[in-house]
Amino acid sequence: MQSTTSTDHSRWRLKLGPGGSHAWQYLASDEECAKWPQTDIDRYWLGISLNLPALPVSDNALDAARNGYTFLRNLQAPDGHFAGDFSGPLFLLPGVVIGSYITGAAFTTEQRREMIRYILNTANPYDGGWGVHVEGGTTVLGTVLNYASLRLLGVDADHPAAAKARNTLLRLGGAAASPTWGKFWMTVLGCYEWEGVNPMPPELWLLPYWLPFHPGRWWIHTRVVYLPMSYLYRVRFQAEPTPLTLALRKEIYSTPYDSIDWPAQCNNIAVGDIYAPHSRLLDCMNFVFKGTVEACPFPPLQRYAIDHAYELICMEDENTNFQDLAPVSKMMNMICRMHREGRDSEAVARHAAGREDVLWLTRDGMLVTGTNGSQLWDTAFAAQALVETGLADIEENKASTLKMLGWLDQAQIRENPKHFHTAYRQATKGAWAFSTKEQSYTLTDCTGEALKAVLYLQNRWHDSPKLISDARIFDSVDLLISMQYTNGGYGSYEIPRAPKILESLNAAEVFGNTMAEIPYTECTTSVITALRIFQQYYPEYRKQEINRTVAKAIKFLHGQQRPDGSWYGTWAICFTYATMFALESLALAGETYANSPHVKRACQFLLSKQMPDGGWGESWRSCEEETYIHHEKSQVVQTSWAAMALMYARYPDTTPIKRAVSLVRSRQSPDGQWPQEAVEGIFNKTCTIFYPNFKLIFTVWMLGLAHKYVEGTAEWVGDDA
């Protein structure tokens, strides 16, 4: 059996590559360790004490903010960005494990040991199963994927943790009751049959693009997953049986494998796994597919569809240097490339090497991140925090500040994708991606926040370097203007391509909002703030168009506000997060507590949620239930968001802000850091994800702003709006 004990964490090093890439490496010899000493970055993310000296006791909020950034500065990479864990979903590591097993891509012994540790450490302590994410309850999807991964990594079936998980899985209905993603992974592994999977015909890619349900119009995360799924479905790919997969067939079902009625399992989904039940329209569509393209196959059409799907898969790999949008689709693409070109092909080798970018090591073991990191997102916020608090002007922070500008410069995408329209991609010239330039997907909020950071940094001092030219800044502005929806809002990755009713074809079962790109509060606010701050430095560039764009976006925000005064957040938790962004952008449009009923209602909402200890704490279930649900404990990140929102709104009574400051300061460690609390992020309503740098960025940001606000010395960009 593969060892379940920890490796020697003192031997791990985080290799920081070009453009913000990351790869954890284990050094086997003492000589290697001596030549490559561990850094504070290594030790922090491994949970090893940095043994930093206690900082001077802070006398006020600004001193606390300064101490906070003194600590965070230790975690800045030499090239200027901030690395970090971006984890939480428990279906990510299994995809990499299963895909690697199928393609024959090995892991090192140390990687395998740490992966096993992570899976064991994230199991539900009560029933031994796994959820969809770290804070969720046990599900069939999480349990079957992680159980299979343990076995593939070398854990024996009679290991106590495996036995406990298996009993839970069988009690919940076994692998046959898994949602679509679970059925898919088990099928390609050879532990489920295609007859038990609803149709995924690649022929849909051959339809005219003007049809509203063409896959090229689907939301990008669904589109890039369905693409390799459809290829593998049509070729009926299954890995060659091995003794291990044959054993799994016996372990994950309550009835003999050969006796299972596979067609009857297509819609067999455990009740506890379902967030988005199949609509009648989806069931009808599946029925039609089964009676047409499946019942009466036309081989030439099938071959053409398979070839076209494969061509699109290759384009996605080339556009992203084999990073792909995220690890789920990456590993599916890797299997497709192996099927078509062989295990020894260059494509499979490049995919295998690229796995290192999404493997992240923590004190709990080795996991897989949601993308190849959150480098841009975290760095842009850190830069803004430094400038808005004035910490950037402190001599000890100037070098760190300029390194951030240098990294933001190289991270901007300067051209459209190699395969642009043919691969159904959004324009990228002038954009910033969520993680790195190499990953190469436009995001409106990332572009907006990065643009804001660049404008701050390049105009902070009289001798600030102008690394990003006016032309490149204009490229970003032009892109943002072009991506506005007709209702004034902004989506995430793309302009709208499909009607919202397409959501009725959501076949993922466990997620919401998966089919169509829709406008989001946070994306809209990031664009508003970027454009308004841009106008401070470039008042004449496309002046009327920007004014119209912002006016439409503000109208959209007004319409999105709920009767209780809040805004629903899609990408972090939840109403607190979105309300902060909304009040920042409304302030830049001249709306404050004194003159705007929208702002006044938002402040009243936030004040009604302040907890007795002075903080704010919101549960991730707010996102799932779409109503505010208190966390059992206040959170420093959400407390910072709420206090910043009140300051953006120019709320006249500083008492609630002072209470928030006291709460955040009380949890700061002597070396300036804050410990990790509950998860901060969310996506698709049901799946949490960590942003661990947020506790080191937004706390500093809030404390620095609060000091100015309470002292009455705050100067706000946009006060002349």
C-alpha positions in Angstrom: 0.0 0.0 0.0 1.2 3.5 -0.8 2.3 5.3 2.4 -0.2 7.7 4.0 2.4 9.5 6.0 3.7 13.0 5.2 6.8 13.6 3.3 9.6 15.8 4.8 8.2 19.2 4.1 11.5 20.8 4.7 12.6 19.3 1.4 9.9 20.9 -0.8 10.6 24.0 -2.9 8.2 26.2 -5.0 9.9 26.8 -8.3 8.7 30.2 -9.5 8.9 30.2 -13.3 8.4 32.9 -16.0 5.1 34.8 -16.1 4.0 33.6 -12.6 4.1 29.8 -13.2 4.5 27.6 -10.2 5.8 24.0 -9.6 6.5 22.3 -6.3 9.6 20.2 -6.3 10.9 17.7 -3.8 14.7 17.7 -3.1 15.9 14.2 -2.3 19.4 15.0 -1.1 20.9 17.2 1.6 23.2 18.6 -1.0 20.3 19.8 -3.1 18.6 21.3 -0.1 21.8 23.2 0.9 22.1 24.7 -2.6 18.4 25.7 -2.7 17.3 26.9 0.7 13.7 27.2 1.6 12.2 30.6 1.3 9.5 32.3 3.4 7.1 31.6 0.5 7.9 27.9 0.7 7.5 27.8 4.4 4.3 29.8 4.6 2.4 27.7 2.2 3.7 24.5 3.7 2.5 25.6 7.1 6.0 25.9 8.5 6.7 28.7 10.9 8.5 31.6 9.4 10.0 32.5 12.8 9.7 36.2 12.0 10.3 38.7 14.8 7.3 40.4 16.4 6.6 43.7 14.9 6.2 46.9 16.8 2.8 46.9 18.6 0.4 49.0 16.5 -1.0 52.1 18.0 -3.7 52.6 15.4 -5.3 51.1 12.3 -2.6 52.4 9.9 0.2 50.9 12.0 -1.7 47.6 11.9 -2.0 47.9 8.2 1.7 48.6 7.9 2.5 45.5 9.9 0.2 43.5 7.8 1.9 44.5 4.6 5.3 44.0 6.2 4.3 40.4 6.6 2.7 40.0 3.1 5.8 41.5 1.5 7.6 38.3 2.6 5.3 36.3 0.4 5.9 38.3 -2.8 7.7 36.5 -5.6 10.9 38.0 -6.9 9.1 39.0 -10.1 6.4 40.9 -8.2 3.4 38.6 -8.1 1.8 36.8 -5.2 1.6 33.1 -5.4 -1.1 31.1 -3.5 -3.4 28.2 -2.9 -6.6 28.4 -5.0 -8.4 25.3 -3.9 -11.6 24.0 -2.4 -13.4 21.9 -5.0 -12.9 18.2 -4.3 -13.4 17.0 -7.9 -10.3 18.6 -9.2 -7.6 16.3 -7.8 -9.5 13.2 -8.9 -9.7 14.4 -12.5 -5.9 14.8 -12.5 -5.4 11.4 -10.9 -7.8 9.5 -13.2 -6.6 11.3 -16.3 -3.0 10.6 -15.4 -3.8 6.9 -14.7 -5.5 6.5 -18.1 -2.7 8.2 -20.0 0.1 6.6 -18.1 1.5 9.9 -16.8 3.3 9.1 -13.6 3.6 11.0 -10.3 6.6 11.0 -8.1 6.5 9.0 -5.0 6.4 12.2 -2.9 3.5 13.6 -5.0 1.5 10.4 -4.5 2.0 10.4 -0.8 0.9 14.0 -0.5 -2.1 13.5 -2.7 -3.2 10.6 -0.5 -2.8 12.8 2.6 -4.9 15.5 1.1 -7.7 13.2 0.1 -7.7 11.6 3.6 -7.5 15.0 5.3 -10.6 16.3 3.4 -12.8 13.3 4.1 -15.9 13.9 6.2 -14.9 12.9 9.7 -18.4 11.4 10.4 -19.1 9.2 7.4 -15.8 9.1 5.6 -17.2 10.5 2.3 -16.4 13.6 0.4 -18.4 16.6 -0.8 -18.2 18.6 -4.0 -16.1 21.1 -2.0 -14.3 21.2 1.3 -17.2 22.9 3.2 -20.0 20.8 1.7 -21.6 17.7 3.0 -20.9 14.2 1.6 -22.1 13.5 -1.9 -21.9 10.6 -4.3 -19.9 12.6 -6.8 -17.2 13.6 -4.3 -17.1 10.2 -2.7 -16.8 8.0 -5.8 -14.2 10.3 -7.4 -12.0 10.5 -4.3 -12.4 6.9 -3.4 -11.4 5.8 -6.9 -8.4 8.3 -6.6 -7.3 6.7 -3.4 -7.3 3.3 -4.9 -5.5 4.5 -8.1 -2.8 6.2 -5.9 -2.1 2.9 -4.2 -4.4 2.8 -1.1 -5.7 -0.7 -0.4 -9.4 -1.4 -0.4 -9.2 -2.6 3.2 -7.6 0.6 4.5 -9.9 1.9 7.3 -10.5 5.2 5.4 -11.2 3.4 2.2 -13.6 0.9 3.8 -15.4 3.7 5.6 -15.8 5.7 2.4 -16.9 2.7 0.4 -19.7 1.9 3.0 -20.9 5.4 2.7 -20.8 5.3 -1.1 -22.8 2.1 -1.3 -25.3 3.5 1.3 -25.9 6.5 -1.0 -26.5 4.3 -4.0 -23.0 3.6 -5.3 -21.4 5.0 -8.4 -24.5 4.4 -10.5 -26.2 7.3 -8.5 -23.4 9.7 -9.4 -24.2 13.0 -11.4 -23.0 13.3 -15.0 -19.4 14.3 -14.2 -19.0 11.2 -12.0 -20.5 8.9 -14.6 -18.2 10.3 -17.2 -15.0 9.9 -15.2 -15.9 6.4 -14.1 -16.8 5.5 -17.8 -13.5 6.6 -19.3 -11.7 4.8 -16.4 -13.6 1.6 -17.4 -15.7 1.4 -14.3 -19.1 2.4 -15.8 -20.6 2.0 -19.2 -21.5 4.6 -21.9 -25.0 3.1 -22.1 -25.6 4.7 -18.7 -24.6 8.2 -19.8 -27.0 10.6 -21.4 -26.1 11.6 -24.9 -23.2 14.0 -25.5 -23.2 14.1 -29.3 -20.3 16.0 -30.9 -22.6 16.5 -33.9 -23.9 19.6 -32.1 -20.7 21.4 -33.0 -21.6 21.0 -36.7 -24.9 22.9 -36.4 -25.1 26.5 -37.7 -23.6 28.9 -35.2 -26.7 31.2 -35.4 -28.7 28.6 -33.5 -29.0 29.8 -29.9 -28.1 26.4 -28.5 -24.9 25.8 -30.5 -22.2 24.7 -28.1 -20.0 27.6 -29.2 -22.6 29.9 -27.5 -22.5 28.1 -24.1 -20.8 29.5 -21.1 -17.1 29.0 -21.5 -16.5 26.6 -18.5 -19.3 24.3 -19.8 -18.3 24.6 -23.4 -14.7 23.5 -22.9 -15.7 20.6 -20.7 -18.5 19.4 -23.1 -16.0 19.5 -26.0 -13.7 16.6 -24.9 -16.6 14.8 -23.3 -18.4 14.8 -26.6 -15.3 13.5 -28.4 -14.8 10.7 -25.9 -18.5 9.9 -25.9 -18.7 9.4 -29.7 -15.6 7.3 -29.9 -16.8 5.4 -26.9 -13.5 5.6 -25.2 -12.7 3.4 -22.2 -9.4 2.7 -20.7 -8.1 -0.8 -21.1 -9.1 -2.9 -18.0 -6.5 -3.4 -15.4 -6.6 -5.6 -12.2 -7.2 -2.4 -10.3 -10.1 -1.1 -12.4 -11.7 -4.5 -12.4 -11.5 -4.5 -8.6 -13.1 -1.1 -8.5 -16.0 -2.4 -10.5 -16.7 -4.7 -7.6 -16.1 -2.1 -4.9 -18.3 0.8 -6.0 -21.6 -0.9 -6.8 -24.0 -2.7 -4.5 -24.9 -5.2 -7.3 -22.6 -7.2 -9.6 -21.3 -5.0 -12.4 -22.5 -7.3 -15.2 -26.0 -7.3 -13.9 -26.5 -3.5 -13.9 -29.2 -2.2 -16.2 -27.0 0.7 -17.6 -29.7 2.6 -19.6 -31.8 2.8 -16.4 -28.9 4.6 -14.7 -28.8 7.6 -17.1 -31.0 9.7 -14.8 -30.2 7.9 -11.6 -28.8 10.8 -9.5 -28.6 10.7 -5.7 -31.0 13.2 -4.2 -28.3 14.7 -2.0 -26.2 15.5 -5.1 -28.8 17.5 -7.0 -28.8 21.2 -7.0 -30.2 21.8 -10.5 -32.6 19.0 -11.4 -33.1 18.1 -15.1 -35.7 20.2 -16.8 -38.4 18.6 -18.9 -36.7 20.3 -21.9 -33.4 18.6 -21.2 -35.0 15.2 -20.7 -36.9 15.7 -23.9 -33.7 16.6 -25.8 -32.0 13.5 -24.5 -34.9 11.4 -25.6 -34.7 12.9 -29.1 -31.0 12.3 -29.3 -31.4 8.7 -28.2 -34.0 8.2 -30.9 -32.1 9.9 -33.7 -28.3 10.4 -33.7 -27.9 7.5 -31.3 -30.5 5.0 -32.7 -29.7 5.8 -36.4 -26.0 6.6 -36.7 -24.6 7.9 -39.9 -20.9 7.0 -39.8 -19.6 9.7 -42.2 -21.4 12.4 -40.1 -20.0 10.9 -36.9 -16.5 10.8 -38.3 -16.7 14.4 -39.4 -18.1 15.5 -36.0 -15.3 13.6 -34.2 -12.6 15.2 -36.4 -14.1 18.7 -35.9 -14.3 18.2 -32.1 -10.7 17.0 -32.1 -9.6 20.0 -34.1 -11.3 22.3 -31.5 -9.5 20.5 -28.7 -6.2 21.0 -30.4 -7.0 24.7 -30.8 -7.7 25.1 -27.1 -4.4 23.5 -26.2 -2.5 25.7 -28.6 -4.3 28.9 -27.5 -3.3 28.3 -23.9 0.1 26.5 -24.2 -1.6 23.4 -23.0 -2.8 25.1 -19.8 -6.4 25.1 -21.0 -9.1 27.0 -19.2 -8.9 24.9 -16.0 -7.7 21.4 -14.9 -11.0 19.6 -15.5 -11.0 20.3 -19.2 -7.2 20.0 -19.4 -7.2 16.4 -18.2 -10.1 15.5 -20.5 -8.2 17.0 -23.4 -5.1 15.0 -22.4 -7.1 11.8 -22.7 -8.4 12.9 -26.2 -4.9 13.6 -27.4 -3.7 10.2 -26.1 -6.6 8.5 -27.9 -5.8 10.2 -31.2 -2.0 10.5 -31.1 -0.8 7.9 -28.7 0.7 7.9 -25.2 4.1 8.8 -26.5 3.0 11.9 -28.4 4.3 15.4 -27.9 0.8 16.6 -27.0 0.4 14.1 -24.1 3.9 14.9 -22.9 3.2 18.6 -22.9 -0.1 18.0 -21.0 1.7 15.8 -18.5 4.3 18.5 -17.9 1.6 21.1 -17.5 0.1 19.2 -14.6 2.8 20.8 -12.4 1.2 24.2 -12.8 -2.0 23.1 -11.0 -0.5 20.9 -8.3 -0.2 22.8 -5.0 1.2 21.6 -1.7 -0.2 22.6 1.7 0.2 21.3 5.2 -2.7 19.0 4.5 -1.2 17.5 1.4 -1.0 18.0 -2.4 -4.2 19.3 -4.1 -5.2 20.7 -7.5 -6.0 24.4 -7.9 -9.1 25.7 -9.7 -6.9 27.2 -12.4 -3.1 27.5 -12.6 -3.4 30.0 -9.8 -4.9 33.4 -8.9 -1.8 35.4 -9.5 -3.3 38.4 -11.4 -6.3 38.7 -9.2 -4.4 38.8 -5.9 -1.6 41.0 -7.2 -4.0 43.6 -8.7 -5.8 43.9 -5.3 -2.5 44.1 -3.4 -1.3 47.0 -5.6 -4.6 48.9 -5.1 -4.5 48.4 -1.4 -1.0 49.8 -1.2 -1.8 52.9 -3.1 -5.2 53.7 -1.6 -3.8 53.3 2.0 -0.7 55.3 1.3 1.5 52.4 2.2 3.0 52.5 -1.3 4.7 55.8 -0.4 6.6 54.3 2.5 10.2 53.8 1.4 10.3 50.2 2.6 7.4 49.3 0.3 8.5 51.1 -2.9 10.5 48.3 -4.3 7.7 45.9 -3.7 5.2 48.3 -5.3 7.4 48.7 -8.5 7.8 44.9 -8.8 4.0 44.6 -8.9 3.9 47.1 -11.7 6.6 45.1 -13.6 4.6 41.9 -13.2 1.4 43.5 -14.3 3.2 44.8 -17.4 4.3 41.4 -18.6 0.9 39.8 -17.6 -1.2 41.8 -20.0 -2.3 39.9 -23.1 -1.2 41.9 -26.2 -2.9 40.0 -29.0 -5.9 37.9 -29.8 -5.8 34.1 -29.6 -4.0 32.2 -32.3 -7.3 30.5 -33.0 -9.7 33.3 -32.5 -13.1 33.0 -34.2 -12.6 29.4 -35.3 -12.3 28.4 -31.6 -15.2 30.5 -30.5 -12.9 32.7 -28.4 -13.5 36.2 -27.1 -11.0 38.9 -28.0 -8.1 39.1 -25.6 -6.0 42.0 -26.9 -5.6 44.4 -23.9 -7.0 41.9 -21.4 -5.6 40.4 -18.2 -6.5 36.8 -17.3 -7.3 35.6 -13.8 -3.9 33.9 -13.3 -1.2 34.3 -16.0 -0.9 35.6 -19.5 -0.2 32.1 -20.7 -3.7 30.9 -19.5 -4.9 33.6 -21.8 -8.6 34.0 -21.1 -10.2 37.4 -20.9 -12.0 38.3 -17.8 -13.8 41.6 -17.4 -13.3 42.0 -13.7 -9.6 40.9 -13.9 -9.0 43.4 -16.7 -10.8 46.1 -14.8 -8.9 45.5 -11.5 -5.6 45.2 -13.3 -6.2 48.4 -15.3 -7.1 50.2 -12.1 -3.9 49.0 -10.4 -1.7 50.0 -13.4 -3.2 53.5 -13.5 -2.5 53.9 -9.8 1.0 52.6 -10.0 2.1 54.5 -13.1 0.8 57.8 -11.8 1.7 57.6 -8.1 5.0 59.4 -8.2 6.4 62.0 -10.6 9.1 59.5 -11.6 6.8 56.5 -11.8 7.9 54.2 -14.7 5.4 54.1 -17.6 5.9 50.5 -18.4 2.5 50.1 -20.1 2.0 52.5 -22.9 -1.0 54.7 -23.5 -1.8 52.5 -26.6 -1.9 49.4 -24.4 -4.1 51.1 -21.8 -6.4 52.2 -24.5 -6.6 48.6 -25.8 -7.9 47.6 -22.3 -10.5 50.3 -22.3 -11.6 49.5 -25.8 -12.0 45.9 -24.9 -14.1 46.7 -21.8 -16.4 49.1 -23.6 -16.9 46.4 -26.3 -18.0 43.8 -23.8 -21.0 45.6 -22.3 -24.4 43.9 -22.5 -27.4 45.7 -23.8 -28.8 45.9 -20.3 -25.7 47.7 -19.1 -24.1 44.8 -17.2 -21.0 42.8 -17.8 -20.5 39.1 -17.9 -17.3 37.3 -16.9 -15.4 35.9 -19.9 -17.4 36.9 -23.0 -20.1 39.1 -24.5 -23.6 37.4 -24.4 -24.0 34.6 -26.9 -27.1 32.7 -25.8 -30.4 33.5 -24.1 -30.7 32.8 -20.4 -33.3 30.2 -21.1 -30.5 28.0 -22.2 -29.9 27.3 -18.5 -32.8 24.8 -18.8 -30.4 22.5 -20.6 -28.0 22.5 -17.6 -27.0 18.8 -17.4 -24.3 19.2 -14.6 -26.9 18.6 -11.8 -24.6 19.9 -9.1 -24.0 23.5 -10.2 -26.2 26.5 -11.1 -25.8 29.1 -13.9 -23.7 26.8 -16.1 -25.0 27.3 -19.6 -25.2 30.9 -20.6 -22.9 33.9 -19.9 -24.9 36.4 -17.9 -24.2 39.8 -16.4 -22.8 39.9 -12.8 -22.7 42.6 -10.2 -19.0 42.2 -9.4 -17.9 42.2 -13.1 -20.0 45.2 -13.8 -18.6 47.2 -10.8 -15.0 46.3 -11.7 -15.5 47.8 -15.1 -17.2 50.9 -13.7 -14.3 51.6 -11.3 -11.7 51.0 -14.0 -13.3 53.3 -16.5 -14.0 56.1 -14.0 -10.4 56.0 -12.7 -9.2 55.9 -16.2 -11.0 59.2 -16.8 -9.1 60.8 -14.0 -5.9 60.4 -16.1 -7.2 60.4 -19.6 -10.3 62.6 -19.5 -10.7 63.0 -23.3 -10.3 59.5 -24.6 -13.6 58.3 -25.9 -15.2 60.5 -23.3 -18.8 60.4 -24.4 -18.7 56.6 -25.0 -17.2 56.0 -21.6 -19.8 58.2 -19.9 -22.6 56.3 -21.7 -21.1 53.0 -20.8 -20.8 53.9 -17.1 -24.3 55.4 -17.0 -25.8 52.2 -18.4 -23.8 50.1 -16.0 -24.9 52.2 -13.0 -28.5 51.8 -14.2 -27.9 48.0 -14.3 -26.6 48.1 -10.8 -29.6 50.0 -9.5 -31.8 47.3 -11.1 -29.8 44.5 -9.5 -30.2 45.8 -6.0 -32.5 43.7 -3.8 -35.3 45.1 -1.8 -33.3 44.7 1.4 -30.5 46.9 -0.1 -28.0 44.2 -0.9 -26.5 42.8 -4.1 -26.1 39.1 -4.7 -22.4 38.0 -5.2 -21.5 35.3 -7.6 -17.8 34.9 -7.2 -17.3 35.3 -3.5 -19.4 35.2 -0.3 -21.8 36.7 -1.1 -24.0 39.7 -0.4 -21.2 41.2 1.7 -18.8 40.9 -1.2 -21.0 42.2 -4.0 -22.3 45.1 -1.9 -18.8 46.3 -1.2 -18.1 46.4 -5.0 -21.4 48.0 -5.7 -20.9 50.8 -3.2 -17.3 51.5 -4.5 -18.6 51.9 -8.1 -21.6 54.0 -7.1 -19.3 56.3 -5.1 -17.2 56.8 -8.2 -20.4 57.9 -10.0 -21.0 60.4 -7.2 -23.6 58.4 -5.2 -23.1 58.4 -1.5 -25.1 57.9 1.7 -26.0 61.6 1.7 -27.5 61.8 -1.8 -28.5 58.3 -2.9 -31.4 56.1 -1.7 -29.6 53.1 -3.2 -26.5 53.7 -1.1 -28.5 54.4 2.0 -30.5 51.2 1.7 -27.2 49.3 1.2 -25.7 50.7 4.3 -28.8 49.9 6.3 -28.5 46.3 5.1 -24.9 46.0 6.1 -25.4 47.5 9.5 -28.2 45.1 10.1 -25.8 42.2 9.7 -23.0 43.5 11.9 -22.4 40.9 14.7 -22.1 41.6 18.4 -18.3 41.4 18.3 -18.2 44.2 15.7 -17.4 41.9 12.7 -19.3 40.5 9.8 -19.6 36.8 9.0 -21.6 35.3 6.1 -21.9 31.6 5.3 -21.3 30.2 1.8 -24.8 28.9 1.9 -26.0 32.4 1.2 -24.9 31.8 -2.3 -26.7 28.5 -2.6 -29.9 29.7 -0.9 -29.8 33.2 -2.3 -30.6 34.7 1.1 -28.2 36.1 3.7 -27.1 33.4 6.2 -24.9 34.3 9.1 -21.7 32.4 9.6 -21.3 31.1 13.1 -18.3 33.3 13.6 -17.3 36.7 12.2 -14.6 36.7 9.5 -11.8 39.2 9.1 -12.2 39.2 5.3 -15.9 39.8 5.3 -15.5 42.4 8.1 -13.0 44.2 5.9 -15.4 44.1 2.9 -18.3 45.5 5.0 -16.3 48.2 6.6 -14.8 49.2 3.2 -18.3 49.4 1.8 -19.4 51.7 4.5 -16.4 54.0 3.9 -17.0 54.0 0.1 -20.6 55.0 0.9 -19.3 57.9 3.1 -21.4 56.6 6.0 -21.3 59.4 8.5 -21.2 57.5 11.7 -17.7 56.0 12.2 -18.8 53.8 15.2 -19.5 50.6 13.2 -16.2 51.1 11.3 -14.3 51.5 14.5 -15.8 48.3 15.8 -14.8 46.5 12.6 -11.2 47.8 13.0 -11.0 46.6 16.6 -12.2 43.1 15.6 -9.7 42.8 12.7 -6.8 44.2 14.8 -7.6 41.8 17.6 -7.0 38.8 15.4 -3.7 40.0 13.9 -0.6 38.0 14.9 2.5 39.7 16.3 4.3 39.2 13.0 1.6 41.0 11.1 -0.4 38.1 9.6 -3.9 36.9 10.1 -4.8 33.2 10.3 -6.9 31.5 7.8 -10.6 31.4 8.6 -13.6 30.2 6.6 -13.6 29.9 2.8 -13.9 33.2 0.9 -14.9 32.3 -2.7 -17.7 30.6 -4.5 -18.7 29.7 -8.1 -21.8 28.4 -9.8 -23.8 28.9 -6.5 -22.7 25.7 -4.9 -18.9 25.2 -4.9 -16.6 27.1 -2.5 -13.0 28.0 -3.3 -10.3 29.6 -1.2 -8.6 32.9 -1.8 -6.1 32.7 1.1 -4.3 35.9 0.1 -7.5 37.9 0.7 -7.0 37.7 4.5 -3.6 39.4 4.0 -4.8 42.0 1.5 -8.3 43.2 2.3 -7.4 43.5 6.0 -4.5 45.8 5.2 -6.7 47.7 2.7 -9.5 48.2 5.2 -7.3 49.2 8.1 -5.4 51.7 6.1 -8.6 53.3 4.7 -10.3 53.3 8.1 -7.4 55.2 9.7 -7.9 58.0 7.2 -11.6 57.8 7.3 -11.9 58.0 11.1 -9.3 60.7 11.2 -11.1 62.6 8.5 -8.2 62.7 6.2 -9.4 60.3 3.5 -9.1 61.5 -0.1 -11.2 59.5 -2.5 -10.6 59.1 -6.2 -13.7 60.2 -8.0 -14.9 62.8 -5.4 -15.2 65.2 -8.3 -17.6 62.9 -10.2 
